[in-house]
Amino acid sequence: HLPKVGNAASASDFSAMALACADAQADAQPGAQADAKAATELREAVVAKLRALVDDRAAPLSVDDRSDALMYLREALDALGRGDEAREAAMRQRVMLDEAAGDAKDPRVAMTYNWPRAEVYAYLGVPLELVAALEQSVAALPDEYDPPYRLAWIYLQASKQPANAAKADDARTWAERAIARAYGPRKAKAQGLLAEIHRARGDVEAERAARADALATLKALPAAAQNPDTIAKAQADLDAVGKAG
């Protein structure tokens, strides 16, 4: 059905679901037989669809929509072992997002690009190259949770590179700042990020405390806003702290 989904954002969403189907097809499931050939054919079809989509200048797509399409395109290309082409798609995505953020007339509009920019910079292996832009976002929007949260995430990704291991301390600083500006589920998300940072730092007790805080935040939400699955996941993460694997 890929040829039938048009050239709007729904085509990108449909492609994302097709890739999930390909992943399921490629992996052996209980009672089913993996079919690597079918998975490859489906991913190739997704690549063809998404290439046509991102190259269609007349397509009714926002920058966000095109960014998502490029992200799914590189996901499909990576799964096919075509890393060079995936990187080309990522570079195209980076340039487009950088231009959109630079052209934004309001810092809140520019902030909407913080996450996709952070994700693609990390994918390209250059997370620290986005620090200056995110610091500008923090300065322009000092009361917002998003800019310090993205900075914390970027520094955490950088800390995974041996040469930048000490950046986990910078990640901690920014995560704590994000927590102070967040509330509700976003606060729990920031507390969870802080836990991941403490894990990278090797501080088990600090990780446990951050995960306990995240769980408490989720449980303190009004009943109508609580998500049992999210709470169960937070509890499992807390229970797993310090355990091998």
C-alpha positions as CSV (number, residue, x, y, z in Angstrom):
1,H,0.0,0.0,0.0
2,L,3.0,2.4,0.1
3,P,2.3,3.8,-3.4
4,K,-1.2,4.7,-2.2
5,V,-0.4,7.0,0.7
6,G,0.3,10.2,-1.1
7,N,2.9,12.8,-0.4
8,A,1.7,14.4,2.9
9,A,3.0,13.7,6.4
10,S,0.8,10.6,6.6
11,A,3.1,9.0,4.0
12,S,6.1,9.4,6.4
13,D,4.0,8.0,9.3
14,F,2.9,5.0,7.2
15,S,6.6,4.4,6.3
16,A,7.5,4.3,9.9
17,M,4.9,1.6,10.5
18,A,6.2,-0.3,7.5
19,L,9.7,-0.3,9.0
20,A,8.3,-1.6,12.2
21,C,6.7,-4.4,10.2
22,A,10.0,-5.1,8.5
23,D,11.7,-5.4,11.9
24,A,9.1,-7.9,13.0
25,Q,9.4,-9.8,9.8
26,A,13.2,-10.0,10.1
27,D,13.2,-11.3,13.6
28,A,12.1,-14.8,14.5
29,Q,8.9,-14.7,16.6
30,P,7.4,-17.5,18.6
31,G,5.3,-19.6,16.3
32,A,6.5,-17.7,13.2
33,Q,9.4,-17.9,10.7
34,A,11.6,-15.0,10.1
35,D,11.7,-13.8,6.5
36,A,14.7,-11.7,5.9
37,K,13.9,-11.4,2.1
38,A,10.5,-10.0,2.8
39,A,11.9,-7.5,5.3
40,T,14.5,-6.4,2.8
41,E,12.0,-5.9,0.1
42,L,9.8,-3.9,2.4
43,R,12.7,-1.7,3.5
44,E,13.7,-1.1,-0.1
45,A,10.1,0.0,-0.9
46,V,10.2,2.4,2.1
47,V,13.5,3.9,0.8
48,A,12.0,4.4,-2.6
49,K,8.9,6.0,-1.1
50,L,10.7,8.3,1.2
51,R,13.3,9.4,-1.4
52,A,10.5,10.5,-3.6
53,L,8.8,12.2,-0.7
54,V,11.7,14.3,0.5
55,D,12.7,15.2,-3.1
56,D,9.1,16.4,-3.9
57,R,9.4,20.2,-3.3
58,A,5.7,20.6,-3.9
59,A,4.7,18.1,-1.2
60,P,2.6,19.7,1.6
61,L,5.3,19.0,4.3
62,S,6.5,21.2,7.1
63,V,10.1,21.2,8.1
64,D,9.2,18.8,10.9
65,D,7.5,16.5,8.4
66,R,10.6,16.5,6.1
67,S,12.9,15.9,9.1
68,D,10.9,12.9,10.2
69,A,10.9,11.5,6.6
70,L,14.7,11.9,6.4
71,M,15.0,10.2,9.8
72,Y,13.0,7.2,8.7
73,L,14.9,7.1,5.4
74,R,18.2,6.8,7.2
75,E,16.7,4.2,9.5
76,A,15.7,2.1,6.5
77,L,19.1,2.7,4.8
78,D,21.0,1.7,8.0
79,A,18.9,-1.5,8.2
80,L,19.9,-2.3,4.6
81,G,23.5,-1.8,5.4
82,R,23.8,1.4,3.3
83,G,25.4,3.5,5.9
84,D,27.0,6.1,3.6
85,E,23.6,6.9,2.1
86,A,22.1,7.1,5.6
87,R,24.7,9.6,6.6
88,E,24.0,11.7,3.5
89,A,20.3,11.8,4.5
90,A,21.3,12.8,8.0
91,M,23.5,15.6,6.7
92,R,20.6,16.8,4.6
93,Q,18.4,16.7,7.7
94,R,20.9,18.6,9.8
95,V,21.3,21.4,7.2
96,M,17.6,21.8,6.8
97,L,17.0,21.9,10.6
98,D,19.8,24.3,11.2
99,E,18.4,26.7,8.5
100,A,14.9,26.5,10.0
101,A,16.2,27.2,13.5
102,G,18.3,30.1,12.2
103,D,15.4,31.6,10.3
104,A,12.9,31.3,13.2
105,K,11.6,34.8,14.1
106,D,10.9,33.8,17.7
107,P,13.0,31.7,20.1
108,R,10.1,29.5,21.0
109,V,9.7,28.6,17.4
110,A,13.5,27.9,17.2
111,M,13.1,25.7,20.3
112,T,10.8,23.3,18.5
113,Y,13.8,22.2,16.5
114,N,16.0,21.5,19.5
115,W,15.1,17.8,19.7
116,P,15.4,16.8,16.1
117,R,18.6,18.7,15.8
118,A,20.0,17.0,19.0
119,E,19.0,13.6,17.6
120,V,20.6,14.1,14.2
121,Y,23.8,15.7,15.7
122,A,24.1,12.7,18.0
123,Y,23.5,10.3,15.0
124,L,26.3,12.0,13.1
125,G,28.6,11.6,16.1
126,V,29.1,15.3,16.7
127,P,26.8,16.1,19.6
128,L,29.0,18.8,21.0
129,E,28.7,20.9,17.9
130,L,25.1,21.7,18.9
131,V,26.0,23.0,22.4
132,A,26.4,26.6,21.4
133,A,23.0,26.7,19.7
134,L,21.3,25.0,22.7
135,E,23.0,27.4,25.1
136,Q,21.5,30.3,23.1
137,S,18.1,28.6,23.4
138,V,18.6,28.5,27.2
139,A,19.6,32.2,27.3
140,A,16.6,33.2,25.2
141,L,14.1,31.1,27.2
142,P,15.5,30.9,30.8
143,D,12.3,29.6,32.3
144,E,11.7,26.8,29.7
145,Y,12.5,23.1,30.6
146,D,13.3,22.0,27.0
147,P,16.6,23.8,26.3
148,P,18.4,22.6,29.4
149,Y,16.9,19.1,28.9
150,R,18.3,18.9,25.4
151,L,21.7,20.1,26.6
152,A,21.7,17.4,29.3
153,W,20.9,14.8,26.7
154,I,23.5,16.1,24.2
155,Y,26.2,16.0,26.9
156,L,25.1,12.5,27.9
157,Q,25.5,11.3,24.3
158,A,28.9,13.0,24.1
159,S,30.0,11.3,27.3
160,K,29.6,7.9,25.6
161,Q,32.7,8.8,23.5
162,P,35.8,7.9,25.4
163,A,37.4,11.3,24.8
164,N,34.4,13.1,26.3
165,A,33.6,10.9,29.3
166,A,33.8,13.8,31.7
167,K,30.9,15.5,29.9
168,A,28.6,13.4,32.0
169,D,29.2,16.0,34.8
170,D,28.0,18.7,32.4
171,A,25.0,16.6,31.6
172,R,24.1,16.3,35.3
173,T,24.2,20.1,35.7
174,W,21.8,20.7,32.9
175,A,19.5,17.8,33.8
176,E,19.1,19.3,37.3
177,R,18.3,22.7,35.8
178,A,15.7,21.1,33.6
179,I,14.1,19.3,36.6
180,A,13.8,22.6,38.4
181,R,11.8,24.1,35.5
182,A,9.6,21.1,34.7
183,Y,6.4,19.6,36.2
184,G,4.2,16.6,35.8
185,P,5.3,14.0,33.3
186,R,8.0,16.2,31.9
187,K,9.6,16.4,35.3
188,A,9.6,12.7,35.6
189,K,11.2,12.5,32.2
190,A,13.9,14.8,33.2
191,Q,14.4,12.8,36.4
192,G,14.7,9.7,34.4
193,L,17.4,11.4,32.2
194,L,19.3,12.4,35.3
195,A,19.2,8.7,36.4
196,E,20.7,7.7,33.1
197,I,23.4,10.3,33.6
198,H,24.2,9.0,37.0
199,R,24.4,5.5,35.6
200,A,26.9,6.8,33.0
201,R,28.8,8.4,35.9
202,G,28.8,5.1,37.8
203,D,27.0,6.5,40.8
204,V,24.5,3.8,41.7
205,E,23.0,5.5,44.7
206,A,22.5,8.8,42.8
207,E,20.8,6.8,40.0
208,R,18.6,5.0,42.5
209,A,17.6,8.4,44.1
210,A,16.8,9.9,40.7
211,R,14.7,6.9,39.7
212,A,12.8,7.0,43.0
213,D,12.1,10.7,42.4
214,A,10.8,10.0,38.9
215,L,8.5,7.3,40.2
216,A,7.2,9.5,43.0
217,T,6.5,12.3,40.5
218,L,4.5,9.9,38.3
219,K,2.5,8.6,41.3
220,A,1.7,12.1,42.5
221,L,0.0,13.0,39.3
222,P,-3.8,13.3,39.3
223,A,-5.5,9.9,38.8
224,A,-6.8,11.0,35.4
225,A,-3.2,11.8,34.3
226,Q,-1.5,8.7,35.5
227,N,-0.4,6.0,33.0
228,P,-0.1,2.6,34.6
229,D,2.4,1.4,32.0
230,T,4.6,4.3,32.6
231,I,4.5,3.9,36.3
232,A,5.2,0.2,36.0
233,K,8.2,0.9,33.8
234,A,9.5,3.5,36.3
235,Q,9.2,0.9,39.1
236,A,11.0,-1.7,37.0
237,D,13.8,0.7,36.3
238,L,14.1,1.5,40.0
239,D,14.1,-2.2,40.9
240,A,16.9,-2.9,38.3
241,V,19.3,-0.3,39.6
242,G,22.6,-1.8,40.6
243,K,21.8,-5.2,39.1
244,A,24.0,-6.8,36.5
245,G,22.7,-6.5,32.9
